[in-house]
Amino acid sequence: SALARLPVLTWNVASDMVTGKTRDVNSPMSIVGASRVAGDIAGNGQLTFGDKVASGTSLLGGLNLFLFWFNVVPLPPMDGGHIAGAIYEACKRRIFRLAGKPDPADTAMMLPVAWVIGVLMLAMGLILVVADVVSPVKIF
């Protein structure tokens, strides 16, 4: 659900940063924010070593799991987009071969979509990095 809500949550982070509101603990963060949270966990004197290891492992596992699901989204710049394009080309090629027509499938036509999505992802990343520097997530 976090992946589906990422654009809205990023917009909320940007508007909170502009208005000066405190950052929600469950808001998305960039690698800068994740590193800061990991440092806060590691430097906290109230947590035991086992709690620190469990929290750090949970943070790392959650980050990796989110990046996996983000990468398989069927949009052109990500691997899921390449897989979707390959499946589309294979299906269309098979249909046109059965009909005796030349192959019209060309995923290169999706390049403008890939650029737009890439620029939007870059903008989201920059917003989250700036928000993590200006208004970091405070867990303690």
Secondary structure in CASP SS format (residue, H / E / C, confidence):
PFRMAT SS
TARGET T0000
AUTHOR 0000-0000-0000
METHOD secondary structure of the structure
MODEL  1
S C 1.00
A H 1.00
L H 1.00
A H 1.00
R H 1.00
L H 1.00
P H 1.00
V H 1.00
L H 1.00
T H 1.00
W H 1.00
N H 1.00
V H 1.00
A H 1.00
S H 1.00
D H 1.00
M H 1.00
V H 1.00
T H 1.00
G C 1.00
K C 1.00
T C 1.00
R C 1.00
D C 1.00
V C 1.00
N C 1.00
S C 1.00
P C 1.00
M C 1.00
S C 1.00
I H 1.00
V H 1.00
G H 1.00
A H 1.00
S H 1.00
R H 1.00
V H 1.00
A H 1.00
G H 1.00
D H 1.00
I H 1.00
A H 1.00
G H 1.00
N C 1.00
G C 1.00
Q C 1.00
L C 1.00
T C 1.00
F H 1.00
G H 1.00
D H 1.00
K H 1.00
V H 1.00
A H 1.00
S H 1.00
G H 1.00
T H 1.00
S H 1.00
L H 1.00
L H 1.00
G H 1.00
G H 1.00
L H 1.00
N H 1.00
L H 1.00
F H 1.00
L H 1.00
F H 1.00
W H 1.00
F H 1.00
N H 1.00
V C 1.00
V C 1.00
P C 1.00
L C 1.00
P C 1.00
P C 1.00
M C 1.00
D H 1.00
G H 1.00
G H 1.00
H H 1.00
I H 1.00
A H 1.00
G H 1.00
A H 1.00
I H 1.00
Y H 1.00
E H 1.00
A H 1.00
C H 1.00
K H 1.00
R H 1.00
R H 1.00
I H 1.00
F H 1.00
R H 1.00
L H 1.00
A H 1.00
G C 1.00
K C 1.00
P C 1.00
D C 1.00
P C 1.00
A C 1.00
D C 1.00
T H 1.00
A H 1.00
M H 1.00
M H 1.00
L H 1.00
P H 1.00
V H 1.00
A H 1.00
W H 1.00
V H 1.00
I H 1.00
G H 1.00
V H 1.00
L H 1.00
M H 1.00
L H 1.00
A H 1.00
M H 1.00
G H 1.00
L H 1.00
I H 1.00
L H 1.00
V H 1.00
V H 1.00
A H 1.00
D H 1.00
V H 1.00
V H 1.00
S C 1.00
P C 1.00
V C 1.00
K C 1.00
I C 1.00
F C 1.00
END
